Amino acid sequence: MTFASTAPDGRPSEPDSRAQVARLAGTLDVAIERLERARPFAKLRYQRPVLDVVARLVRLEGGLDVIRERAVAMDDAGLFSGSDWDFPGALLPQISGGTLLSEDPAFTALETVSLCRFLAVATGRARHENLHQDTARHFLTQVLALNLRDLFGQSDEAARSLGERWTLKRDLLKFISEHIGLTDVLGVLVKEIWRLLEQRSVQVNMAKDMIAQIAVALNEKGTGPGGERLGAERLVSALFGPTVASLDDPGIEAYLARIDRFDEPSLSREAMGFARAMHDTGLVSDYHVAFLRHVLEYRDRSLVPETLGLGTTGLDCWRHYQRLVEDLIRAGVTLSTPQALYGLAMLLDRGVLHHGPMVPALARQLQQQVQGSACERLALGFGEVVPPETHLLAGVLQVLGQPLGVGQGANPTCQSARAIAMWSLIEPDFLLHIVSQVSEFDAVLMQFEGTPINSADLPAGLAGFGPIDADPVSVLLVGHLDKVYAEMGRLCVGREGDPHRWINPQFHGWWVSRDCAVAVDVTTGKLSEYESFLRRFFATYHPDHNGDRPVSHPQPAGIAVTDPNQTFVGWHAIAILRVAEDQSGVMRVYFYNPNNDSGQDWGGGVIVSTSGNGERHGEGSLEFGQFLSRVYLFHDEPLGGPPHRRQCSGRDRRGASGTGRVKLGVGQASRGLGLRGAGQASPCSAFEIHRSRAGGTSPRL
């Protein structure tokens, strides 16, 4: 007996895949011929076999080529007869993306063939009596522009819940973009990149890949003058030519030869050019890394702060800890880890080194050796061009410099990413302590109410051994933290109420408020005492009702994530950072979302903003009422009395002070949530999830 060989990802190996594609192509030809011969009233019967073969082909490498070559023939044979797809001029590009994610494989197959039909016409490989070549290209351009996130592989909770359907959609979009190019979507693409960069994610490989594609498009085809080209060239120059001496992208060796002849004023101009481009975009050019190491080792070290673009606090840290900073540059900032340069600059500007334990903790990190499976995971995730210790140190610099840039990527456990970010923000020395434990012992040691927990003794959690498509610190820690988190949940079994009341303070730290409000009954998954929950949130966080007290430490919270259709996706862990008015006087909740992209559409007009409404780098925000429509768990202090009797006191925006229940606040929240009013879908449906939908257990935060 023989077995078909498979690739590491579970798909057939290349020779076997080619054989399957060839065999299915023949089967498809037969099915198309039968469909073509069928009488009009019998077309429906013969459409299904064609769609079945198409659905199998899209899963194979080379299958989309087969579909494209036969797309117009399938159309002529009557595949679209009796459907909207039979009128290509009336199709809407904004519907294509959703149709590709349909749960019905027949709809997905129909949309795939339709798009391949447009592609065949757009590239001149086929003609269609009802579809002009320019019209087909414009339609596909709109489809790509409307689905950029999926095109470049940026997944969020909703995408990850779709599994293979999302993967197949992304593969088709990439196939289309490879054949028609991205020049026509340049404007939309540039805006998308700037939107992502504004969030200052630690992981920027996707943005760099997008910029590289723009560079190729500009070089090969160019674009007309205008804002799109200007914005695109700013991005390209930030990576491939941010200064006068590197403008023509000469290569590292040629660049170093050039600046070796520069005088001090010329070097200073180069340093300022690099710093300006880096802080403008959050991206680090390889030339920037080469320049920094050159001036550090061979020229004037006083240019280092200028090259990093340090502010007042950063300059003070440089003056006090110059030796340590130089050692961090030598060990962590390399051509394989360029973004560590930006992380270091932000670390210094945050004043992290003035936190007493951090100087010896970072000195220890410089000497840290990564052992055993931890070493293997880092090598698997980042390669072996530089040692795993270099990748880890680079990751530490980035996470400490950009706490709100930590994202979970495709990892389904958001609470571990949130913990890493919050430790970096509040207790960076504790984060380095955990990093040291895992590096040396491949284990995390924590306690839950005095009970010791050792991750080495625990079974794998939801994250398995952890992600490899995240930053180095997350790659190292998430698997262990997830096991510790799950064990804390097991230790709460039998306690009344939501276990996060006890888990979050023990897992995250002393700064988490000890009381916990939950809008969902753990047993049933239904809303429970929701109006009381709303009142309590107002009394805890709204400046008009809490005495104008700011949020001193970020507080864990839980939200019910919904997709653009307001369909429940899952429970998600975030952290409330602050509550304040934006520049328009609208009260907003600013929060940290441990996702690589916080700008998400949760339906019903609830679209998370990441810039333009007073957000700082890494923050997402929603209007106060919109945030309330999705939050289901938050923490507050128990010292104000029983929750049902808790009072609020403060001064409203008109200057009138007073005490009492938050009657007005709850009324405003209810109207803002759409809880009342005919013809409105209540966002409460996000919470009213049957026990089976929630897995029969407490929401996993």
PyMOL commands that set and color helices and strands:
alter all, ss='L'
color gray80, all
select helices_A, chain A and resi 14-37+40-57+63-77+84-86+88-90+93-100+105-122+133-146+148-151+157-162+164-180+183-198+205-220+227-240+252-259+264-281+286-298+303-308+312-320+322-332+340-349+352-354+358-367+372-382+388-401+403-405+414-426+428-441+455-457+472-491+500-508+530-541+624-628+638-640+643-645+663-673+683-686
alter helices_A, ss='H'
color red, helices_A
select strands_A, chain A and resi 445-448+451-454+515-518+555-562+568-581+587-592+620-623+631-636+648-651+657-660
alter strands_A, ss='S'
color yellow, strands_A
deselect
rebuild
show_as cartoon
